[in-house]
């Protein structure tokens, strides 16, 4: 019996600030004819997969398929991406596990072909070489972990309020809601990478009755809505395990043409565990990367027991016409909720500043580092609630703007400050900061005048929102290793000098900064023996109540 099934597998490659594009519709045609199982590309570039009836019976009985079943050689030389994509397409159709062959090496060249993963996948001990030296489409992911569920518009909702508890629309089940008002611009960036901002954006989870998960609440008032989309959430967990991936780095010109040849996670309820990513062939120039593990448009994702690699830092000319270092990431999280990194580390030295900080994120809520040893945590265009615990952060430390609760506990921070409130986005955190049971080694032990909380705010730039300092800052059981310090060191400061020009009441802010109200200090010790002080700019922080419990 002959039959033909046409599968339209699409890749939802969500928004990232580095310019990753929406991918075009990816067609895979699967047939079952009485001839051998084979994979080839037709004249339209579509992947044609024929699976013999005998093999269908065999694969379904085994409840799994392997890349070698679809012609992958695994010799590290022949390009196996078509066989890999075909294997996943067939597995998606029949709900089968995909398992790589143990100990082999799959080569993935520069062809524009994405393997779409919708079933549990075990990369095992297999190696994957991803060659980026000649790429047809730098924005085409190598793997996209996607949902078979389709997004839909919510036309009935015309406005939303901050901390609103419910939306009144019929839903098929739990959904991830993304809302945009393109008439309002926020995160209007200041500095060498200045821009005109991003459309007002929020993302939240609702249950089938429209009740909003208040652990990740709506954080903006939307007087108008220009787009609102619901993506049903897969309630069955998907598990991706193993694999040793090596990227042969691109040799492109050093400018903001981000490469997204990666594992793109666009499905909720995913566990990625035991993966390794290495990088080879970086030279004195190259285009930056948008994250080998790139998470977006999803919720409830955990990356666990994973080894990553920081990318070399390259420079280019920024939007202000001056040289600027380009961010290049191995981890990227954008428009995603409840994302956890657990027991993750990197292959290169977390304190080596020739490598860029490993994570960048935008428009996220509830991000977690737990038992991680990584060079950086970073929230560019805002995070609502973030936790770093049981971890060590390297030379780029913790960079964050956002809202809610920012918690740093049981961790060692080796950056220039414990928390840097990013100046290019207004050094804003509308909420609370807790630092508990931590060790701070300023600048990895280099002699600097240390500040626990850094940032900069002139009050002359409109970021598209009011900028806040954390209203309450609690610091408990902190050890500051400032044994190496410059001459005339006055001791560590709670706050850096956020505005050196604001030294008296004559300074006028066009866009006033909302200063912290209270700092609670308990059990602070310094290696230098110097006492913790408020700031090099005591006038700016004159209204902050410092509670030492004495």
Backbone torsions as a table, in degrees:
resi	resn	phi	psi	omega
1	UNK	NA	131.2	-179.9
2	UNK	-107.6	137.4	173.6
3	UNK	-150.6	157.1	-178.4
4	UNK	-125.9	132.4	177.2
5	UNK	-119.9	128.4	178.5
6	UNK	-104.8	118.9	-179.9
7	UNK	-108.7	126.1	172.5
8	UNK	-101.3	106.0	179.5
9	UNK	-102.4	117.7	-178.4
10	UNK	-112.2	152.2	-179.1
11	UNK	-107.8	121.4	175.9
12	UNK	-95.1	95.5	-179.4
13	UNK	-98.1	96.9	-168.1
14	UNK	-69.9	173.6	-177.3
15	UNK	-62.7	133.4	164.3
16	UNK	-136.7	153.3	-174.1
17	UNK	-70.1	-15.2	-177.1
18	UNK	-83.1	-0.6	173.3
19	UNK	95.1	21.4	174.7
20	UNK	-64.9	131.5	-173.5
21	UNK	-93.5	161.5	170.3
22	UNK	-65.9	133.2	179.3
23	UNK	-83.0	150.8	177.9
24	UNK	-74.0	165.6	-179.8
25	UNK	-59.7	131.3	-176.8
26	UNK	-106.0	114.8	-176.2
27	UNK	-100.1	132.2	172.2
28	UNK	-128.1	123.9	179.2
29	UNK	-104.7	119.3	-179.9
30	UNK	-110.3	127.7	176.7
31	UNK	-123.1	162.1	174.5
32	UNK	-131.2	94.2	-179.7
33	UNK	-117.6	157.6	-175.5
34	UNK	-78.1	61.4	171.3
35	UNK	-145.9	177.8	-170.8
36	UNK	-66.4	157.1	174.5
37	UNK	-69.7	125.4	-178.7
38	UNK	-152.5	160.9	-178.6
39	UNK	-129.9	131.7	175.5
40	UNK	-152.2	168.6	179.9
41	UNK	-109.3	130.8	179.1
42	UNK	-83.5	-177.9	-175.3
43	UNK	-66.8	-18.0	177.6
44	UNK	-87.9	-2.8	-176.8
45	UNK	85.7	4.4	178.6
46	UNK	-76.8	148.9	178.0
47	UNK	-85.8	121.0	178.8
48	UNK	-102.8	124.2	-177.4
49	UNK	-126.1	117.6	172.6
50	UNK	-108.6	129.4	178.7
51	UNK	-121.2	120.2	-177.7
52	UNK	-62.7	147.5	177.9
53	UNK	-54.5	-36.2	179.2
54	UNK	-63.6	-43.6	179.5
55	UNK	-67.8	-35.1	177.0
56	UNK	-58.2	-46.0	178.8
57	UNK	-60.7	-44.5	-178.0
58	UNK	-64.0	-46.4	-177.1
59	UNK	-65.6	-40.8	-178.7
60	UNK	-69.2	-33.6	177.1
61	UNK	-67.6	-38.8	179.8
62	UNK	-76.9	-19.0	-178.7
63	UNK	63.9	20.1	176.4
64	UNK	-156.2	160.5	173.2
65	UNK	-133.0	154.7	178.2
66	UNK	-118.7	156.4	179.5
67	UNK	-60.7	-34.5	179.8
68	UNK	-65.9	-23.9	176.7
69	UNK	-63.8	-22.6	-177.7
70	UNK	-113.6	20.4	169.9
71	UNK	97.9	5.5	177.5
72	UNK	-65.9	132.1	-178.1
73	UNK	-84.6	-38.1	179.6
74	UNK	65.9	31.0	-179.3
75	UNK	-100.7	2.5	179.1
76	UNK	77.4	4.4	-177.2
77	UNK	-126.0	-50.7	179.4
78	UNK	-72.1	139.6	-178.2
79	UNK	-73.6	118.0	-174.9
80	UNK	-101.8	7.4	-172.0
81	UNK	-64.3	-35.7	179.3
82	UNK	-64.5	-42.4	178.9
83	UNK	-65.7	-38.9	179.5
84	UNK	-64.9	-46.4	179.6
85	UNK	-64.2	-39.2	179.1
86	UNK	-64.8	-40.1	179.0
87	UNK	-59.6	-46.6	-179.3
88	UNK	-68.0	-38.1	178.9
89	UNK	-60.9	-43.6	178.4
90	UNK	-67.2	-43.0	179.1
91	UNK	-62.1	-39.3	178.8
92	UNK	-62.4	-38.7	-178.6
93	UNK	-65.1	-36.9	-173.1
94	UNK	-110.4	3.3	178.0
95	UNK	67.1	40.9	-175.4
96	UNK	-103.9	150.1	171.2
97	UNK	-68.0	142.7	172.2
98	UNK	-108.8	131.2	-178.8
99	UNK	-130.9	126.4	175.3
100	UNK	-73.9	154.8	176.5
101	UNK	-75.4	133.7	-176.5
102	UNK	-64.8	135.3	170.1
103	UNK	78.8	-0.6	-178.9
104	UNK	-92.6	170.7	178.5
105	UNK	-124.7	120.3	178.3
106	UNK	-97.6	130.0	177.3
107	UNK	-99.2	132.7	177.5
108	UNK	-121.3	111.3	-178.8
109	UNK	-83.6	-160.1	-172.5
110	UNK	-90.8	7.4	178.9
111	UNK	-60.5	145.1	176.0
112	UNK	-80.4	93.4	179.8
113	UNK	-151.2	127.0	-179.8
114	UNK	-115.7	130.5	173.8
115	UNK	-87.0	121.6	-177.4
116	UNK	-96.9	120.1	-176.5
117	UNK	-102.8	121.2	175.4
118	UNK	-129.3	4.5	178.6
119	UNK	-131.5	162.1	178.0
120	UNK	-53.1	138.6	-175.9
121	UNK	-135.7	132.6	178.5
122	UNK	-117.7	102.8	176.8
123	UNK	-75.2	-16.3	174.2
124	UNK	55.1	-134.8	-178.7
125	UNK	-95.3	9.3	-179.6
126	UNK	-69.3	150.9	174.4
127	UNK	-107.5	148.0	178.1
128	UNK	-128.8	122.6	175.1
129	UNK	-101.5	118.9	179.8
130	UNK	-108.5	108.2	-173.2
131	UNK	-93.8	110.0	-177.0
132	UNK	-101.6	14.9	-176.7
133	UNK	-74.2	-27.5	175.4
134	UNK	-140.9	101.8	-171.0
135	UNK	-119.5	133.3	178.2
136	UNK	-72.7	-41.1	-179.2
137	UNK	-141.7	106.9	-177.0
138	UNK	-68.0	-14.0	-179.4
139	UNK	-94.8	-0.9	-178.7
140	UNK	-87.6	117.1	177.8
141	UNK	-63.4	153.0	173.2
142	UNK	-78.3	-44.8	174.0
143	UNK	-127.1	136.9	168.8
144	UNK	-122.3	121.0	175.6
145	UNK	-88.3	109.1	-170.8
146	UNK	-127.5	170.3	177.7
147	UNK	-102.6	148.8	172.0
148	UNK	-81.2	-11.1	178.9
149	UNK	-77.8	145.2	-173.2
150	UNK	-106.2	139.8	176.0
151	UNK	-72.3	158.6	177.1
152	UNK	-147.9	157.6	-177.0
153	UNK	-84.4	150.0	176.0
154	UNK	-114.0	78.8	-172.9
155	UNK	-67.1	-22.4	-172.4
156	UNK	-75.5	-15.2	-176.0
157	UNK	-96.2	121.8	-176.2
158	UNK	-111.8	-12.6	178.6
159	UNK	-157.5	160.0	177.3
160	UNK	-144.1	155.5	178.7
161	UNK	-120.5	146.5	174.8
162	UNK	-53.3	134.0	178.9
163	UNK	64.4	16.6	173.5
164	UNK	-58.5	141.7	-172.0
165	UNK	-98.3	-16.1	-175.0
166	UNK	-154.5	148.5	168.0
167	UNK	-115.7	140.8	-174.3
168	UNK	-100.5	77.1	175.9
169	UNK	-141.7	149.2	176.5
170	UNK	-73.9	135.2	-178.4
171	UNK	-131.6	148.1	-179.8
172	UNK	-75.5	-16.0	-177.5
173	UNK	170.2	-166.5	178.0
174	UNK	-58.3	138.8	-177.0
175	UNK	-137.7	152.7	170.7
176	UNK	-98.3	121.9	-175.4
177	UNK	-106.4	127.5	174.3
178	UNK	-116.2	127.5	-176.1
179	UNK	-127.0	140.5	-176.5
180	UNK	-136.9	138.0	167.7
181	UNK	-121.2	100.6	-176.0
182	UNK	-73.5	-7.0	178.6
183	UNK	-85.0	-8.3	177.6
184	UNK	-119.2	130.0	178.6
185	UNK	-108.7	132.5	177.5
186	UNK	-130.6	174.0	-177.8
187	UNK	52.5	47.0	177.9
188	UNK	-76.3	101.8	-165.6
189	UNK	-71.3	143.4	-179.5
190	UNK	-113.9	144.1	173.2
191	UNK	111.4	-155.9	-173.2
192	UNK	-66.5	-25.3	177.1
193	UNK	-107.4	35.1	-175.7
194	UNK	-56.5	149.8	176.4
195	UNK	-154.0	-179.1	-176.9
196	UNK	-94.0	12.6	174.6
197	UNK	91.0	176.7	178.7
198	UNK	-118.1	152.0	176.5
199	UNK	-60.0	143.2	177.7
200	UNK	-54.6	127.0	-171.4
201	UNK	-137.9	141.4	172.0
202	UNK	-145.1	159.0	-179.1
203	UNK	-146.6	134.7	-177.0
204	UNK	-155.8	165.3	-178.7
205	UNK	-108.6	138.4	174.2
206	UNK	-126.8	153.5	173.0
207	UNK	-86.3	-177.5	-174.5
208	UNK	-63.9	-20.0	178.6
209	UNK	-93.6	3.3	178.8
210	UNK	87.1	5.3	178.4
211	UNK	-73.3	129.2	-176.7
212	UNK	-84.2	134.8	174.9
213	UNK	-67.6	108.2	-175.2
214	UNK	-77.2	-2.2	169.2
215	UNK	-74.1	-15.2	175.8
216	UNK	-139.2	69.5	-169.7
217	UNK	-73.7	167.9	170.3
218	UNK	-65.6	131.0	-173.4
219	UNK	-108.1	-5.4	179.7
220	UNK	-128.8	154.6	166.6
221	UNK	-84.7	127.5	176.5
222	UNK	-109.6	100.1	177.0
223	UNK	-72.7	-28.6	174.0
224	UNK	-133.8	156.4	175.5
225	UNK	-131.2	122.7	177.7
226	UNK	-97.5	-18.4	175.7
227	UNK	-157.7	133.3	174.2
228	UNK	-143.4	123.7	-172.9
229	UNK	-126.1	139.2	174.7
230	UNK	-110.8	129.8	175.3
231	UNK	-116.3	113.1	178.8
232	UNK	-56.6	141.7	-177.5
233	UNK	-94.9	126.8	173.2
234	UNK	-67.1	124.0	-178.6
235	UNK	-89.8	-14.0	176.0
236	UNK	-88.0	125.9	-179.9
237	UNK	-64.4	146.3	174.8
238	UNK	-117.0	134.3	-174.3
239	UNK	-121.4	128.1	176.7
240	UNK	-121.2	123.7	-173.5
241	UNK	-130.2	151.4	170.2
242	UNK	74.0	-167.0	176.9
243	UNK	95.4	135.1	175.7
244	UNK	-117.2	107.0	-174.3
245	UNK	-104.6	136.1	176.4
246	UNK	-126.7	122.0	174.4
247	UNK	-93.0	124.5	168.2
248	UNK	-86.8	111.4	-166.3
249	UNK	-63.6	149.4	176.1
250	UNK	-67.4	159.2	178.6
251	UNK	-116.8	25.5	-175.5
252	UNK	-71.7	169.4	176.7
253	UNK	-62.1	146.1	-178.8
254	UNK	-80.0	87.6	173.6
255	UNK	-148.2	176.0	-171.3
256	UNK	-78.5	59.3	172.2
257	UNK	-110.8	81.5	-172.0
258	UNK	-65.0	139.1	174.5
259	UNK	-94.9	131.8	-179.9
260	UNK	-124.7	46.2	176.8
261	UNK	-87.6	90.8	-161.4
262	UNK	-149.5	-172.9	166.7
263	UNK	-101.6	110.2	-174.8
264	UNK	-100.8	119.9	-179.8
265	UNK	-101.0	112.6	-179.1
266	UNK	-126.6	32.3	179.5
267	UNK	-135.6	141.6	176.4
268	UNK	-81.8	157.7	175.8
269	UNK	67.1	60.5	-177.4
270	UNK	-125.8	138.0	170.0
271	UNK	-115.5	121.4	174.7
272	UNK	-112.0	117.0	-170.5
273	UNK	-137.2	138.0	170.0
274	UNK	79.8	16.2	-178.6
275	UNK	-85.9	151.4	171.8
276	UNK	-125.9	139.6	174.6
277	UNK	-129.8	124.7	178.9
278	UNK	-118.9	161.2	-180.0
279	UNK	-129.9	134.3	176.7
280	UNK	-127.3	154.7	167.8
281	UNK	82.5	14.2	176.0
282	UNK	-69.8	135.4	-179.5
283	UNK	-116.4	-154.8	-178.2
284	UNK	-84.5	3.8	175.9
285	UNK	-152.8	163.2	178.2
286	UNK	163.5	157.7	175.4
287	UNK	-79.4	150.4	-178.2
288	UNK	-76.5	169.9	-179.0
289	UNK	-115.8	146.6	-178.0
290	UNK	-98.9	23.1	176.5
291	UNK	105.4	116.2	176.7
292	UNK	-67.4	-40.5	168.3
293	UNK	-100.6	110.9	-172.7
294	UNK	-119.2	110.1	-172.0
295	UNK	-109.3	127.4	179.8
296	UNK	-161.1	155.0	177.1
297	UNK	55.8	46.2	-176.5
298	UNK	-159.9	173.5	179.0
299	UNK	-143.5	158.4	177.0
300	UNK	60.7	64.1	177.7
301	UNK	-121.4	132.3	177.5
302	UNK	-123.9	128.4	172.5
303	UNK	-109.5	119.4	-167.3
304	UNK	-132.9	143.8	174.2
305	UNK	50.5	47.5	-172.7
306	UNK	-120.6	141.5	-179.7
307	UNK	-112.3	127.0	-175.4
308	UNK	-121.6	179.9	-179.2
309	UNK	-139.9	131.7	174.8
310	UNK	-73.0	147.4	179.7
311	UNK	-93.2	148.2	177.2
312	UNK	-61.5	143.6	179.0
313	UNK	-85.3	124.5	174.2
314	UNK	-115.1	161.8	179.2
315	UNK	-120.2	157.4	178.2
316	UNK	-149.6	-173.4	175.1
317	UNK	-95.9	123.3	-176.4
318	UNK	-82.8	-176.5	-176.5
319	UNK	-63.4	-23.9	179.4
320	UNK	-87.4	4.4	177.4
321	UNK	81.3	14.3	-179.6
322	UNK	-122.4	157.7	179.9
323	UNK	-60.5	141.1	179.7
324	UNK	-146.9	144.0	174.6
325	UNK	-75.4	137.5	-178.4
326	UNK	-93.6	132.7	172.8
327	UNK	-69.3	136.0	179.0
328	UNK	-142.2	124.0	-162.3
329	UNK	-121.8	148.2	168.6
330	UNK	-100.4	-19.3	174.8
331	UNK	-124.6	132.9	177.3
332	UNK	-141.3	132.8	-179.2
333	UNK	-132.6	121.9	-175.7
334	UNK	-139.4	129.7	-178.2
335	UNK	48.3	60.0	-179.2
336	UNK	-142.8	150.9	-177.8
337	UNK	-122.1	149.6	170.9
338	UNK	55.7	56.9	-179.8
339	UNK	-109.6	126.3	-175.5
340	UNK	-121.4	136.2	171.2
341	UNK	-113.7	117.0	-172.5
342	UNK	-124.1	124.4	178.4
343	UNK	55.0	50.6	177.7
344	UNK	-109.3	146.9	179.8
345	UNK	-145.4	-179.8	179.7
346	UNK	-133.2	157.9	-173.0
347	UNK	-76.1	-30.1	-177.4
348	UNK	-99.7	166.2	-174.9
349	UNK	-62.3	123.6	-178.5
350	UNK	-67.2	-12.9	180.0
351	UNK	-105.4	7.7	179.6
352	UNK	-89.3	108.0	-174.3
353	UNK	-79.6	5.4	169.8
354	UNK	-76.6	-10.8	176.3
355	UNK	-111.6	136.6	-178.1
356	UNK	-71.4	156.3	176.9
357	UNK	-61.0	144.2	-160.4
358	UNK	-80.2	-23.7	-176.0
359	UNK	-117.8	139.4	165.7
360	UNK	-131.3	144.3	-179.5
361	UNK	-147.1	155.9	179.3
362	UNK	-147.2	141.9	172.7
363	UNK	53.3	49.7	-177.0
364	UNK	-118.3	165.7	174.6
365	UNK	-140.5	141.5	174.8
366	UNK	59.1	65.1	173.6
367	UNK	-96.4	143.4	-176.2
368	UNK	-136.4	131.7	160.6
369	UNK	-108.0	128.9	175.6
370	UNK	-138.7	121.6	-177.3
371	UNK	55.8	47.6	178.9
372	UNK	-111.9	148.0	172.8
373	UNK	-124.8	96.0	-171.7
374	UNK	-139.8	158.4	-173.7
375	UNK	-76.9	-23.0	-175.8
376	UNK	-161.1	147.8	160.8
377	UNK	-115.4	133.0	-177.2
378	UNK	-146.3	129.8	171.9
379	UNK	-117.4	107.9	-178.8
380	UNK	-76.0	-77.3	-175.9
381	UNK	-94.2	50.1	165.9
382	UNK	90.6	135.1	169.5
383	UNK	-131.4	138.8	172.9
384	UNK	-101.9	107.7	-179.9
385	UNK	76.0	122.5	176.6
386	UNK	-147.8	145.5	-178.5
387	UNK	-134.1	128.8	170.5
388	UNK	-119.1	118.4	-179.0
389	UNK	-141.3	149.2	176.2
390	UNK	54.9	34.5	-170.9
391	UNK	-130.4	166.8	173.2
392	UNK	-123.7	125.8	179.9
393	UNK	-110.2	136.8	-173.6
394	UNK	-91.9	-144.6	-163.3
395	UNK	-63.9	-24.4	179.9
396	UNK	-99.2	-3.3	167.8
397	UNK	57.5	-144.4	-178.6
398	UNK	-110.4	115.4	176.8
399	UNK	-116.5	124.8	-175.0
400	UNK	-153.5	143.0	159.7
401	UNK	-132.6	155.4	179.9
402	UNK	154.8	-141.8	-173.8
403	UNK	-154.0	171.5	178.4
404	UNK	86.0	-140.9	-175.3
405	UNK	-109.5	122.6	173.2
406	UNK	-108.9	116.2	-175.2
407	UNK	-118.5	129.6	174.3
408	UNK	-125.4	114.5	-175.9
409	UNK	-143.5	148.9	177.5
410	UNK	51.3	41.8	-173.9
411	UNK	-133.8	160.2	174.5
412	UNK	-113.1	126.8	-177.7
413	UNK	-115.4	124.4	-175.5
414	UNK	-115.5	18.6	176.7
415	UNK	-84.3	-172.1	-178.8
416	UNK	-74.6	-18.6	173.8
417	UNK	-146.7	170.8	175.3
418	UNK	-73.1	-49.1	176.9
419	UNK	-130.3	125.9	172.8
420	UNK	-104.0	116.2	174.5
421	UNK	-83.3	109.6	-166.4
422	UNK	-56.3	118.8	-179.7
423	UNK	-65.5	-30.8	-176.0
424	UNK	-69.4	-13.5	175.8
425	UNK	-121.1	22.6	170.7
426	UNK	92.8	11.8	177.7
427	UNK	44.5	48.4	-172.5
428	UNK	-109.8	134.7	167.9
429	UNK	-143.1	106.4	-177.3
430	UNK	-92.3	88.2	-177.6
431	UNK	164.2	-134.9	-171.6
432	UNK	-131.9	147.6	176.4
433	UNK	-122.8	129.6	176.5
434	UNK	-123.7	124.8	174.2
435	UNK	-119.4	119.0	-170.5
436	UNK	-140.1	131.4	173.2
437	UNK	56.6	52.8	-175.4
438	UNK	-124.0	162.3	171.8
439	UNK	-118.5	130.3	178.4
440	UNK	-115.5	119.3	176.7
441	UNK	-112.8	92.9	-173.2
442	UNK	-56.6	127.1	176.4
443	UNK	51.3	38.0	178.4
444	UNK	55.5	31.7	174.9
445	UNK	94.8	-0.3	176.4
446	UNK	-74.5	153.7	-175.8
447	UNK	-74.6	101.6	173.3
448	UNK	-134.2	162.8	173.9
449	UNK	-86.5	108.7	-166.6
450	UNK	-80.0	142.0	168.9
451	UNK	-129.7	138.3	-178.0
452	UNK	-71.9	-39.0	-177.5
453	UNK	-124.8	119.5	-177.3
454	UNK	-114.8	165.9	-179.9
455	UNK	161.1	-177.1	179.6
456	UNK	-155.7	137.2	-178.8
457	UNK	-153.1	114.7	-177.4
458	UNK	-88.5	-22.8	-175.4
459	UNK	79.0	9.5	-177.1
460	UNK	-109.8	-1.9	-176.4
461	UNK	-118.5	137.1	177.9
462	UNK	-91.5	111.3	179.0
463	UNK	-87.5	-4.9	-178.6
464	UNK	95.6	5.2	178.7
465	UNK	-161.6	163.5	172.3
466	UNK	-73.1	134.8	179.5
467	UNK	-95.5	136.3	-176.7
468	UNK	-124.5	150.0	159.1
469	UNK	-90.2	157.6	173.0
470	UNK	-52.9	130.2	-176.4
471	UNK	-63.4	-42.4	177.5
472	UNK	-127.4	134.2	178.3
473	UNK	-123.0	121.8	179.6
474	UNK	-114.0	124.2	179.4
475	UNK	-125.3	115.1	-176.0
476	UNK	-127.8	134.6	174.8
477	UNK	52.6	63.3	179.7
478	UNK	-111.7	129.9	174.2
479	UNK	-107.7	120.5	-179.8
480	UNK	-105.3	114.4	-179.8
481	UNK	-91.0	81.3	179.6
482	UNK	-107.9	36.5	-177.3
483	UNK	-64.3	-30.4	173.6
484	UNK	-103.3	120.8	-175.6
485	UNK	-151.1	161.3	-178.8
486	UNK	-72.6	167.2	174.5
487	UNK	-64.6	153.9	-179.1
488	UNK	61.4	25.4	179.0
489	UNK	-66.5	126.5	-177.9
490	UNK	-94.1	-1.6	-176.4
491	UNK	105.8	163.6	-177.8
492	UNK	-69.5	150.0	178.7
493	UNK	-110.2	149.6	172.8
494	UNK	-67.1	-47.9	-177.3
495	UNK	-116.7	138.9	168.2
496	UNK	-68.1	173.6	177.2
497	UNK	-82.3	92.2	-173.7
498	UNK	-67.9	-27.4	-179.8
499	UNK	-149.4	91.9	-177.8
500	UNK	-60.5	-20.2	-179.7
501	UNK	-81.0	-17.7	-179.0
502	UNK	-89.5	87.9	-178.7
503	UNK	-116.2	-7.6	175.0
504	UNK	-159.5	-178.0	-174.2
505	UNK	-70.7	-7.0	-178.8
506	UNK	-74.9	-18.1	-179.1
507	UNK	-77.5	128.3	-177.7
508	UNK	-112.9	124.4	174.9
509	UNK	-91.7	126.3	172.9
510	UNK	-68.3	-33.7	-179.1
511	UNK	-127.5	88.5	-171.2
512	UNK	-59.3	142.7	177.2
513	UNK	-89.1	133.9	176.8
514	UNK	-90.1	105.4	-173.8
515	UNK	-76.3	152.4	176.1
516	UNK	-54.9	147.3	179.4
517	UNK	-93.7	-39.2	-172.1
518	UNK	-145.9	138.8	171.2
519	UNK	-120.9	124.2	179.4
520	UNK	-105.8	121.2	-177.9
521	UNK	-116.0	130.4	176.7
522	UNK	-141.0	125.4	172.5
523	UNK	57.8	60.9	176.2
524	UNK	-101.7	125.7	177.7
525	UNK	-126.5	150.2	-180.0
526	UNK	-127.9	143.7	177.1
527	UNK	-69.5	-29.0	-179.3
528	UNK	-75.9	-18.6	-174.3
529	UNK	83.4	-2.7	179.0
530	UNK	-77.0	150.0	-177.9
531	UNK	-85.7	141.8	175.4
532	UNK	-66.0	129.9	-178.7
533	UNK	-119.8	173.9	-172.3
534	UNK	-74.4	-50.2	-175.1
535	UNK	-179.1	163.0	167.4
536	UNK	-69.9	-13.1	178.8
537	UNK	-121.5	75.3	-176.6
538	UNK	-62.7	-26.9	-179.9
539	UNK	-63.0	-45.3	-176.7
540	UNK	-60.5	-31.9	-175.0
541	UNK	-110.0	24.7	-176.0
542	UNK	-65.0	-25.8	-178.3
543	UNK	-90.2	0.3	-178.5
544	UNK	-81.3	126.9	176.8
545	UNK	-84.1	120.7	177.6
546	UNK	-102.2	115.3	-176.0
547	UNK	-106.5	108.5	-179.7
548	UNK	-98.8	-2.1	179.0
549	UNK	74.3	13.0	-178.5
550	UNK	-100.2	NA	NA
